Amino acid sequence: MKNIHYSILFLLAVVLGACQFKDDYFVDFSDIEAARGLAFKVIGQRETDLSEGLPYNSYLPDGTRVNEYADEAQSAPSNGPRRTSSVTGTAIVQQLLDYGNQNRVIEIVGTYPSINGKGDSILLSGKVMLPKDGRPKRMMLVSHYTVCSNAEAPSNCFSLEGVLVKLGYGLIIPDYMGYGITADQVHPYLVMDLTARNVVDMYLAVRPWLEAVGRAPEEAEINLMGYSQGGATTMAVQRLIETEYNNPAEMDHITLHRVFAGGGPYDVKATYERFVNTDTAGYPVAIPLVIQGMILGNNLNVTMTDLMQQWLYDKMGEWINSKRYSSSQINKLIGTKVTHELLTQEAMDQTSDNVAELYKAMTANSIISYDWTPKASVYIMHSMDDETVPFTNAANAKSKWKDANITYNFGHYGTHVKTALRFIYSVQTLLEEEEKEKQYYEEL
């Protein structure tokens, strides 16, 4: 795992260069009179030049910066990415972002109103990414994968999904509660209904803002996209839209075009059971994240030390809730992947009363437990080798949604991180194919 992980980082460092931030903005989006008084408030913007690859502030799903080993890659030839010993890895990176891409992206950070777990009003943040020139073809509402440091929050970094802007798409990427301007608060990890609401609220705030600044998309229907935590959140967002925003007569009506979900924990209970039954946590930080999210996010009458080893609980504030460390760093600090070294004996006992309460919360926050079947077209990808989000999540989703319009892409694609790159490339390819088909019929 470690060698594969470093090889991906090295490949990214070789192929992807630094972005260049420019001061000659196309327009100052923070000072447009028509947008004053709207719910979405711009608090910062910058232009990103992708001609030399992804910027320094891009992170992999494990919290590792893509350029961490950039010093090792200085000998990359100027006419394109050099080949490495990993043919598969090289191909993924090259396909993810074609070398020499000249497109520029406008990154706009802003705030919008939503609610917290108690139903009280709260101001959240996120990022809008737009092509520099002209209106976007369509907006994509992106739910991001698990992050632990605030530096990885979309408003503070260049999300990997941003490469899709080169196809002419606009992206809306919320930070989630607990990141961005609310980094001082605990993130309600895998609390599906709340996070989905926060995501949809950003879209509803940004949509009229796009109209006001002259960047309304050519197509009103939107795409949804997310990987890992974002994959499960994306499906929860789809459910929320299809059940509560499906009336064309209402002003807040939302129409979905396509949905892309990858590597998601659609069955949180099954994921926890896998950690316990195998006594292995491939992604150790998930243990405290899930327990804290379920207990605090669902107001359980359970204390974290009933389920979590005291030494780990004592480090929660410093390692996790400070938002200073990435998941990769926290996993190293935890120092073990043995589940019983992270959980108490009671937590390992699936018949205990406290675990029963935890299971209720996990089931309530598992999207496949809902009495709902997706209506819009969905693409779901999952690696059968996933060490972070067990493949059983995807298998259970397929069983639950067997009658839905879903295309499943399962295969031995390697690790969770490696499959994230493949997933983004797959979405890019599917969007390109859709554009070609559309153009073909328009020319008939």
ABEGO torsion letter per residue (X at the ends): XAAAAAAAAAAAAAABBBBBBBABBABBAABBAAABGBABBBABBBBBBAAAEBBAABBBAAGBBAAAAAAAAAABBAAEBBBBABAAAAAAAAAABBBGBABBBBBBBBBBBBBBAAGBBBBBBBBBBBBABEBBABBBBBBBBBBABAAABAAABBBAAAAAAAAGBBBBBBAEBGBEAAAABBBBBGBAAAAAAAAAAAAAAAAAAAAAAGABBABABBBBBBBEAAAAAAAAAAAAAAAAAABAABAABBBBABBBBBGBBABAAAAAAAAAAAGBBABAAAAAAAAAAAAAAAGBBBBAAAABBAAAAAAAAAAAAAGABBAAAAAAAAGBABAAAABBAAAABAABAAAAAAAAAAAAABAAABBBBBABBBBBBBBAABAABBAAAAAAAAAAAAABBBBBBBBBAEBAAAAAAAAAAAAAAAAAAAAAAAAAAAAX
